[in-house]
């Protein structure tokens, strides 16, 4: 039965994809962000089931008005300062958005009788992976500002679940990629250089193994968590279950684009943005999501890279010269 879903961070890359997918399957959506993007605003003029509302989750009265005016049935919480580098650059704002914004959201849910929220979390809450494949019971010892704030949001959700009967479900994804990734990191940098016919060499991190999940699979996992009638667990790894290296990623691009020359060196560990040391990574065990949610990733690395290339090529070809 279609429901009305509030999506926070709805103008962001992942949030907008969640909005589109919910509409496609027949739900009504209240899309909120601190600024409504032109794309979401335009979609709202064409789609009667979409309402776009500008609201700052850090401002309590705005969050309350959002719930009082629109009465959602459930929430997908994708609003955040995202990424290790960005969070490190603006730690105070990251705490305000990722932690205080989440608390305001949970409190407004409590006061308005909304029970379920799916919080888009991250593998950064785990810190260094202690084995090549980790499950949801792995210790959570984040090493980054981003991971620390997302873990705080998870824990506040647990408090609200225990004390107020909310259902705060955490979807821990990994390195999400796909068409139009807004951050200038791999595999976007690899793909765009290859399509321009330019060689690209990343000097470090070639042996870093990390689970990379295509955006459509991330959205599918979040919606499965949203729809499950009753949850035994409050956290699910949503990824692929395998961890290609950065060199594997470069080779996937080289296979997909004839003549591409994308290389990655071994000189030391990987640094996010060339400056923030990465935690030790690996693969996320997705057994729980498979068993409990029926989740199954549709995109392995090669298929995801090829889909990303196709969309990027189309965008580059249509751009004004």
C-alpha positions in Angstrom: 0.0 0.0 0.0 1.5 3.4 -1.0 2.6 5.6 1.9 3.8 9.2 2.4 7.6 9.1 3.0 9.6 12.1 4.2 13.1 12.1 2.6 15.7 14.3 4.2 18.7 15.4 2.2 16.4 15.0 -0.8 18.3 17.4 -3.1 21.5 15.5 -2.6 22.9 12.9 -4.9 21.7 9.8 -3.0 18.6 11.5 -1.6 17.3 12.6 -5.0 17.7 9.0 -6.3 15.7 7.8 -3.3 12.9 10.3 -4.1 12.7 9.2 -7.7 12.6 5.5 -6.8 9.8 6.1 -4.2 7.7 8.0 -6.8 8.3 5.3 -9.4 6.9 2.6 -7.2 3.8 4.8 -6.2 4.6 6.4 -2.9 3.9 10.0 -2.0 7.1 11.9 -1.1 7.8 14.9 1.0 11.3 15.9 -0.2 13.2 18.3 2.2 16.6 19.8 2.2 18.1 23.1 3.4 17.8 24.3 -0.2 15.5 22.6 -2.7 17.5 21.8 -5.9 16.2 23.0 -9.3 15.9 19.3 -10.3 13.7 18.4 -7.3 11.6 21.6 -7.7 11.1 20.9 -11.4 10.1 17.3 -10.6 7.6 18.6 -8.0 5.8 20.7 -10.7 5.3 17.6 -12.8 4.5 15.0 -10.1 1.5 15.6 -7.9 2.7 13.0 -5.3 5.9 15.0 -4.6 6.0 18.0 -2.3 9.3 19.8 -2.0 10.0 21.8 1.2 13.1 23.8 2.2 13.9 23.1 5.8 17.0 23.1 8.0 17.1 20.1 10.3 19.3 22.1 12.6 16.4 24.5 13.3 13.9 22.8 15.6 10.8 24.8 14.7 11.3 24.1 11.0 11.5 20.4 11.7 8.3 20.4 13.8 6.5 22.4 11.1 7.5 19.9 8.6 5.9 17.0 10.5 2.8 19.0 11.5 2.1 20.2 8.0 2.8 17.0 6.1 2.2 14.1 8.4 4.5 11.5 6.9 4.1 7.8 7.6 7.9 7.1 7.8 11.2 8.8 7.1 14.4 8.1 5.1 17.1 10.2 6.7 19.7 10.9 4.0 20.6 14.5 5.1 24.2 14.8 6.2 27.6 16.4 5.7 29.0 13.5 3.7 32.5 12.4 3.2 35.7 12.1 5.2 37.4 15.1 3.7 34.4 17.5 3.8 33.6 16.6 7.4 37.2 17.0 8.5 37.2 20.5 6.9 34.0 21.7 8.7 33.8 19.6 11.9 31.5 22.0 13.8 29.0 22.2 11.0 29.2 18.5 10.5 28.3 17.9 14.2 25.4 20.3 13.9 24.0 18.7 10.7 24.7 15.1 11.3 24.1 14.9 15.1 21.9 17.8 16.1 19.8 17.5 12.9 19.2 13.8 13.6 18.2 14.5 17.2 15.7 17.1 16.0 14.3 14.7 13.5 13.9 11.9 16.1 12.3 14.2 18.6 9.8 15.5 16.0 9.0 12.0 15.1 8.3 11.2 18.7 6.0 14.1 19.2 4.1 13.5 16.0 3.7 9.7 16.3 6.0 8.7 13.4 7.7 5.5 14.3 10.1 4.4 11.5 13.2 6.1 10.2 15.8 4.5 7.9 19.1 6.3 8.6 21.7 6.2 5.8 24.8 5.4 7.8 28.3 4.4 6.7 31.2 1.9 7.0 33.2 4.8 8.5 31.5 4.0 11.8 33.6 0.8 12.0 37.0 2.5 11.8 39.8 0.1 10.8 38.4 -3.2 9.6 39.8 -6.0 11.7 39.4 -8.6 9.0 38.9 -8.7 5.2 35.2 -9.1 5.6 33.2 -7.7 8.5 29.6 -8.0 9.7 27.4 -5.6 11.6 28.7 -6.8 15.0 32.2 -5.6 14.2 33.4 -3.0 16.8 32.5 0.6 15.9 35.5 2.7 16.5 35.4 5.5 13.9 38.6 7.3 13.0 37.1 10.2 11.1 34.9 13.1 12.0 32.3 11.8 9.5 32.2 8.3 11.0 32.1 9.7 14.5 29.0 11.9 13.8 27.2 9.1 12.0 27.8 6.7 14.9 26.5 9.3 17.3 23.3 9.5 15.1 23.0 5.7 15.3 23.3 5.8 19.1 20.8 8.6 19.5 18.4 6.5 17.4 18.9 3.6 19.7 18.0 5.8 22.7 14.9 7.0 21.0 14.0 3.4 20.0 14.5 2.1 23.6 12.8 5.0 25.4 10.1 6.2 23.0 9.3 3.2 20.8 10.8 4.5 17.5 12.2 2.1 14.9 15.5 3.7 14.0 17.0 1.4 11.3 20.6 2.0 10.2 21.7 1.1 6.6 25.5 1.0 6.6 26.7 1.3 3.1 30.2 1.6 1.8 31.8 3.6 -1.1 28.8 4.4 -3.1 29.4 5.4 -6.7 27.5 5.8 -9.9 26.5 8.4 -12.5 27.0 12.1 -11.6 28.8 11.4 -8.3 29.2 14.9 -6.9 32.5 14.4 -5.2 35.7 14.4 -7.2 37.0 11.0 -6.2 37.5 7.7 -7.8 35.9 6.1 -9.8 34.6 9.4 -11.2 38.1 10.8 -11.7 39.1 7.6 -13.5 36.0 7.5 -15.7 36.1 11.2 -16.7 39.8 11.1 -17.5 39.4 8.0 -19.7 36.5 9.5 -21.6 38.5 12.6 -22.3 41.3 10.4 -23.7 43.7 11.5 -21.0 46.0 9.2 -18.9 45.4 9.3 -15.2 47.7 8.1 -12.5 46.9 8.0 -8.8 50.2 7.7 -6.9 49.0 5.8 -3.8 46.6 3.3 -2.4 46.7 0.8 -5.2 46.3 -2.1 -2.8 43.4 -0.6 -0.7 40.6 -3.1 -0.9 37.2 -1.6 -0.4 33.5 -2.6 -1.0 32.1 -0.3 -3.7 28.4 -0.3 -4.1 26.5 1.1 -7.1 23.9 3.8 -6.1 20.9 1.8 -7.3 21.8 -1.1 -5.0 22.1 1.3 -2.1 18.7 2.7 -2.7 17.2 -0.8 -3.1 18.6 -1.8 0.3 17.3 1.3 2.0 13.8 0.7 0.6 13.8 -2.9 1.7 14.6 -1.8 5.2 11.8 0.8 5.0 9.3 -1.9 3.9 10.1 -4.8 6.3 7.1 -5.2 8.6 9.2 -6.1 11.7 12.9 -5.8 12.3 15.0 -8.1 14.5 18.0 -5.9 14.0 18.6 -2.2 13.8 21.5 -2.2 11.4 22.2 -3.8 8.0 25.3 -3.7 5.8 24.2 -2.7 2.3 27.0 -3.3 -0.1 28.3 -6.0 -2.4 30.1 -8.4 -0.1 33.4 -8.2 -2.0 36.3 -5.7 -1.9 38.1 -4.9 -5.2 41.3 -2.9 -4.8 41.7 0.6 -6.3 43.9 -1.0 -8.9 41.0 -3.4 -9.8 38.8 -0.3 -10.2 41.3 1.3 -12.6 41.5 -1.9 -14.6 37.7 -2.1 -14.8 37.7 1.4 -16.4 40.5 0.3 -18.8 38.5 -2.7 -19.9 35.4 -0.7 -20.5 37.0 2.1 -22.5 39.4 1.1 -25.3 42.7 2.9 -25.0 42.1 4.1 -21.5 45.3 4.5 -19.4 44.2 4.6 -15.7 46.9 3.5 -13.3 47.3 3.4 -9.5 50.6 3.2 -7.6 51.6 1.4 -4.5 53.5 4.2 -2.8 51.9 4.2 0.6 48.3 4.0 2.0 45.4 5.8 0.4 44.6 9.4 1.5 41.0 10.8 1.0 41.4 13.9 -1.2 45.1 13.4 -1.1 45.3 14.5 2.6 43.2 12.5 5.0 44.5 9.0 5.8 42.0 6.2 5.0 41.0 3.7 7.6 41.8 0.1 6.8 38.9 -1.2 4.6 37.6 -4.4 3.2 34.2 -6.0 2.3 31.0 -5.7 4.2 29.3 -9.0 5.0 25.8 -8.7 3.6 24.4 -12.0 4.9 22.1 -10.3 7.3 20.6 -8.1 4.6 20.2 -11.1 2.3 18.4 -13.2 5.0 16.3 -10.5 6.7 15.6 -8.1 3.8 15.9 -10.2 0.7 18.6 -7.8 -0.5 20.7 -8.9 -3.4 23.1 -6.5 -5.2 22.5 -6.3 -8.9 25.8 -4.6 -9.8 29.2 -6.0 -9.5 32.1 -3.6 -10.0 32.4 -4.1 -13.8 28.7 -3.7 -14.5 28.5 -0.6 -12.2 31.6 1.0 -13.9 30.0 0.4 -17.3 26.7 1.9 -16.3 28.6 4.9 -14.9 30.6 5.3 -18.1 27.5 5.2 -20.2 25.7 8.0 -18.2 28.9 10.1 -18.0 29.5 9.8 -21.7 25.9 11.0 -22.4 26.3 13.9 -20.0 29.7 15.0 -21.5 28.4 14.7 -25.1 25.3 16.8 -24.3 27.3 19.6 -22.4 27.6 22.9 -24.3 31.0 23.2 -26.0 
